[in-house]
Amino acid sequence: MKSNFSTKASLETQVESVNAHKVANDLLRKVLTHAPAIICILRGPDHIYQFANEKYLHLIGNRDIIGNLFGMRCLNWKDKNSLRF
């Protein structure tokens, strides 16, 4: 059985790791948001918008795309099976 000290130290290490991860994510978001480039991030096999900076949003007409399938909202495609890359 682990001592209380060992369990507390492990928990503190996990909290520090989560905090470091959050700081890194926040920094990356700031860099991507202010980058002089058109940037979007897609996730998963269905290419769901996770992030888009202001330059990208301006390019596509300032549509609300986060959480939507790439191409469907932006290009008004009705059937995702018609997407060809």
VMD Tcl script that draws the C-alpha trace (Angstrom):
set ca {
  {0.00 0.00 0.00}
  {1.31 3.44 -0.91}
  {1.88 6.00 1.77}
  {-0.12 9.22 1.82}
  {3.06 11.12 0.91}
  {3.61 9.00 -2.19}
  {-0.01 9.40 -3.30}
  {0.07 13.15 -2.68}
  {3.34 13.51 -4.63}
  {1.88 11.52 -7.52}
  {-1.24 13.68 -7.56}
  {0.86 16.87 -7.48}
  {2.92 15.57 -10.41}
  {-0.24 14.87 -12.39}
  {-1.62 18.35 -11.65}
  {1.68 19.93 -12.73}
  {1.59 17.91 -15.94}
  {-1.98 19.00 -16.70}
  {-1.08 22.63 -15.99}
  {1.98 22.44 -18.25}
  {-0.16 20.93 -21.00}
  {-2.71 23.75 -20.65}
  {0.01 26.41 -20.78}
  {1.49 24.81 -23.91}
  {-1.95 24.63 -25.58}
  {-2.68 28.26 -24.71}
  {0.66 29.35 -26.16}
  {0.11 27.36 -29.35}
  {-3.38 28.85 -29.76}
  {-1.96 32.38 -29.36}
  {0.78 31.71 -31.91}
  {-1.65 30.25 -34.45}
  {-4.20 33.00 -33.86}
  {-1.67 35.77 -34.51}
  {0.40 34.07 -37.20}
  {0.61 35.95 -40.51}
  {-0.89 32.96 -42.31}
  {-4.22 31.33 -43.13}
  {-4.54 28.44 -40.65}
  {-7.14 25.87 -39.70}
  {-6.82 22.63 -37.76}
  {-8.96 19.61 -38.59}
  {-9.33 16.48 -36.45}
  {-10.32 12.91 -37.05}
  {-10.95 10.90 -40.19}
  {-13.99 13.06 -40.98}
  {-11.90 16.27 -40.90}
  {-13.86 18.24 -38.32}
  {-12.83 21.87 -37.81}
  {-11.15 22.26 -34.43}
  {-9.53 25.67 -34.92}
  {-9.43 28.45 -37.50}
  {-7.63 31.75 -37.18}
  {-9.13 35.10 -38.21}
  {-7.37 35.08 -41.58}
  {-8.89 31.68 -42.44}
  {-12.34 32.76 -41.25}
  {-12.10 35.91 -43.35}
  {-11.13 33.81 -46.39}
  {-14.29 31.70 -46.08}
  {-16.64 34.57 -45.35}
  {-16.58 34.52 -41.53}
  {-18.80 31.45 -41.29}
  {-19.22 29.56 -38.01}
  {-17.30 26.38 -38.88}
  {-15.85 25.04 -35.60}
  {-17.24 21.54 -34.98}
  {-18.42 21.16 -38.58}
  {-17.19 18.78 -41.25}
  {-14.58 20.32 -43.56}
  {-16.23 21.40 -46.78}
  {-19.82 20.78 -45.78}
  {-20.47 24.14 -44.16}
  {-17.92 26.13 -46.02}
  {-18.83 25.01 -49.51}
  {-22.45 24.03 -48.83}
  {-21.90 20.46 -49.97}
  {-24.86 18.28 -49.08}
  {-23.19 14.88 -49.19}
  {-19.81 14.32 -47.54}
  {-19.32 11.28 -49.81}
  {-18.95 13.69 -52.73}
  {-15.80 15.20 -51.20}
  {-12.76 14.52 -53.34}
  {-9.24 15.53 -52.38}
}
mol new
graphics top color blue
foreach p $ca { graphics top sphere $p radius 0.5 }
foreach p [lrange $ca 0 end-1] q [lrange $ca 1 end] { graphics top cylinder $p $q radius 0.2 }
display resetview
